[in-house]
């Protein structure tokens, strides 16, 4: 019945492991409907018959997302190898130290444009073969030397870089910072988007490196907490349009807003603030009052900007402020033409999955 209702299936999200759920791939019309499949999201432990049949039917997938479970079914690597024009690969929770999956990706070394490794505890050296990557997303686990394998690799097409640090302590962080800085020396000039997440042991040197080596950034998320760093970044990154900061990193939000008012360049149009701690919302509303005055004085052309706040239900409850009350308070700045658009979001998504 399902197959009769569609003319050509483009996206399939299939994470079940029950062999009874895969009967549809044996239907006579499956070949017709699945041969044009362009995107597959699946779990690694789906029964082997599923991956075998998909290997026979689908050869034109462009995007493949695999969530790894305790088992990796047979024929999964064959399915990867059998694709003709694979462009996007997203691996989640891949903790096996064998090279079956990475070996199957070798065929796609020139076609792959996006690679994302979410919570994958594997060696990174294989990434170097994807010379035409435009997007690279990596979760770095407890091995601080892991990024050393990429520090001298040049990706001529790389535009978007996301590095998520998943560490429990700051031990060895200097080694990691050094390798990331080396990577940016080679690849930073081409980057238009840079996300550095959960970097609690951030250094002034790293921020200054960002400013000097990534001059063409349009979007930046980073743990910037020093006045000097933020000023340097706003001065050097002349094309910066969107900047995302963690509000708790600034003891005085007034200082943050004053720097933004005085140093942001003409392309800047969106400020995103992470406010996940008690009372931050309250302080933010207070700080905006002074910011509005600085912004009007600094901007002769009277540019408006968008403000996006990421927070949580818990934070809203703790701050004892209703979301609608926040919007009413912000509406004052919208009417003044300072804030063009305001959003408050309770979920975090970098648009990478």
C-alpha positions, 0 to 999 in steps of 0.5 A: 500500500505504501509503495503504491502511494508514491511515485518516486521516493527521495528520502527514507528515514529507517532506523528499525531493526525488526526484519518484519519491517523491511518487507516493502523492499521486496515488493515488485515496485520497490525497484522503481520507487527506490532507484531515485532515492537521494537520502537515507537515514538508518541505524547500523543494526538493521538486519542484513537483508535490508542493506543487501536489497538496498545495495541492489536497488539504490546507487544514486544516494547523495546523503547518508546518515548512519546512527551506530548501535551495538552491532554493524550489519553485514552489507552496510559497507557495501551499500556505502561503496556502491553509491555513485555520487555520495556527497554528504556523510553523517556518522553518529556514535561510531566507536569501533576502531576498525576501518570497515566504514572508513575504507568503504568511503574511499571511493567517495574521496572526491565527491564528498562535500560534507562530513559530520562525525557526531560523538564518534571516537575514531581516528581522524587521519582518514578525513585528509583524503576528502580534498573537496570537503566544503563542510566538516563537523567533528566531535573531539573526544578525550584524545587531545592529540586527535586533531594533530592528524589534520593540522597540516591538511589543506582543504581548498573548498572548506567553508564551514568548520564545526569543532565540538570539544568533549573533555572533562578537564583542561589537561593537554589543552595547549596541545590541542589549541596549537594544532587547531591554530595550525589548521586555521593558518592553512584553511582559515582564510576560506572559512565563512562559518566557524563554530567552536563549541564547549571550549571552556579552556579557551585562550586569548591566543586562540581568539587572536588567531581567529581574528587574523586567520579567518578574515572572511567569516560570515558566521561565528560561534565561539567562547569569547570572553575577553574585551580585547578578543572581541574587539580584534575579531570585529575589527579583522572580520570585516564581513561578519554578519552573525555572531553567537556568544555565551552570555555567561562568559561576560560578567558585564553584559553592558561591556559586551553590548558597548563593544558590539555597538562601537566595533561591529562592521556594516555587514553585522545584522544578527546577535545570538545569545545563549542564556542558560543560567538563572537571572541572565534573562533579567540582566539582558533586559537591563543591559539592552537599555544602555545598549540601545543608546550606544547603538544609536550613537555609533550607527549613523545610518541607524542600522537595525539588527536581529536578536535571537536568544537561546534558553531553556524552560528551566531558565525561564522559570528560574528567572520568573519572567514570562516569555510574553513579557520578554517579547513586550520588553523587546518590542520597545526596541523594535519600535525604535528601529534598533531591533529588527527581529526578535526570537526566543528559542528553547531548543538548540540546533546548529543546523548541522544534522 
